């Protein structure tokens, strides 16, 4: 998986459009995010840091140096409630092919409440 793939994957998992992520990163429109997601080799260090910060993931994950779920900070008790830890554990126990359905359901519930 490339840096472009990881950025796109996390963006989609977080329910963000390219336009939304672009605005979060201070870009005028989605063009920069689209370019980055299609040719990650052209991304600068500054852009990697900015995108990682806005997506709330470690730079080491986006760079491919560490699995998202191997980072201590993501699953430390300081960052997740017990319900969140349970949800993550359940999510990880579901086959990869079914995880998209769970994400879609969570997005549906989130939009319904908000």
C-alpha positions in Angstrom: 0.0 0.0 0.0 1.4 3.4 -1.0 1.2 6.7 1.0 -1.5 7.8 -1.5 -3.5 4.6 -0.7 -3.2 5.1 3.1 -4.3 8.8 2.9 -7.3 7.9 0.8 -8.1 4.9 3.0 -8.1 7.0 6.2 -9.9 9.9 4.6 -12.7 7.5 3.5 -12.8 5.7 6.9 -13.3 9.0 8.6 -16.1 9.9 6.2 -14.4 12.8 4.6 -14.6 14.0 1.0 -11.5 15.2 -0.8 -13.0 18.7 -0.6 -13.5 18.5 3.2 -9.9 17.3 3.8 -8.6 20.0 1.5 -10.3 22.7 3.5 -9.1 21.2 6.7 -5.6 21.4 5.3 -6.0 24.9 4.1 -6.2 24.3 0.4 -8.6 26.3 -1.8 -10.2 23.2 -3.4 -9.8 19.4 -3.6 -7.2 19.5 -6.4 -4.2 19.1 -4.1 -5.8 16.2 -2.2 -6.8 14.5 -5.5 -3.3 14.9 -6.9 -1.7 13.5 -3.6 -4.1 10.5 -3.6 -3.2 9.7 -7.2 0.5 10.3 -7.1 1.7 10.1 -3.5 5.3 10.3 -4.6 4.9 14.0 -5.2 3.8 14.8 -1.6 6.1 17.0 0.5 7.1 16.4 4.1 5.1 19.4 5.2 2.0 18.0 3.4 2.4 14.6 5.1 2.6 16.2 8.5 -0.4 18.4 7.8 -2.6 15.6 6.5 -1.6 13.3 9.3 -2.5 15.9 11.8 -5.9 16.6 10.2 -6.7 12.9 9.8 -5.5 12.3 13.4 -3.1 9.5 12.4 0.7 9.2 13.0 3.0 10.3 10.2 4.7 6.9 10.6 1.5 5.3 9.5 1.1 7.4 6.4 4.7 6.8 5.5 4.2 3.1 5.8 6.7 2.6 8.6 4.1 1.5 11.1 0.7 -0.1 11.1 -2.0 2.2 12.3 -3.1 -0.3 14.9 0.5 -0.9 16.2 0.9 2.7 17.4 0.7 2.9 21.2 -0.8 6.4 21.2 -3.8 5.3 19.2 -4.9 2.7 21.8 -3.6 4.2 25.0 -6.2 4.5 27.7 -5.6 8.3 27.5 -7.1 8.4 24.0 -9.9 5.8 24.1 -12.8 5.0 26.4 -13.6 1.5 27.3 -16.5 1.5 24.8 -14.2 2.8 22.1 -11.7 0.0 22.8 -14.4 -2.6 22.7 -15.7 -1.2 19.4 -12.2 -1.3 17.9 -11.7 -4.8 19.1 -15.0 -5.9 17.6 -14.3 -4.1 14.3 -10.9 -5.8 14.0 -12.6 -9.2 14.6 -14.8 -8.7 11.6 -13.5 -9.9 8.2 -12.0 -7.2 6.1 -14.6 -7.7 3.5 -17.3 -6.8 6.0 -15.7 -3.8 7.7 -16.9 -1.4 5.1 -20.5 -2.3 6.0 -19.8 -1.5 9.6 -18.3 1.8 8.6 -21.3 2.6 6.5 -23.6 1.8 9.3 -21.6 4.0 11.8 -21.7 6.9 9.3 -25.4 6.4 8.9 -26.0 6.5 12.6 -23.7 9.5 13.0 -25.6 11.5 10.3 -28.9 10.5 11.8 -28.0 11.8 15.2 -26.2 14.9 14.0 
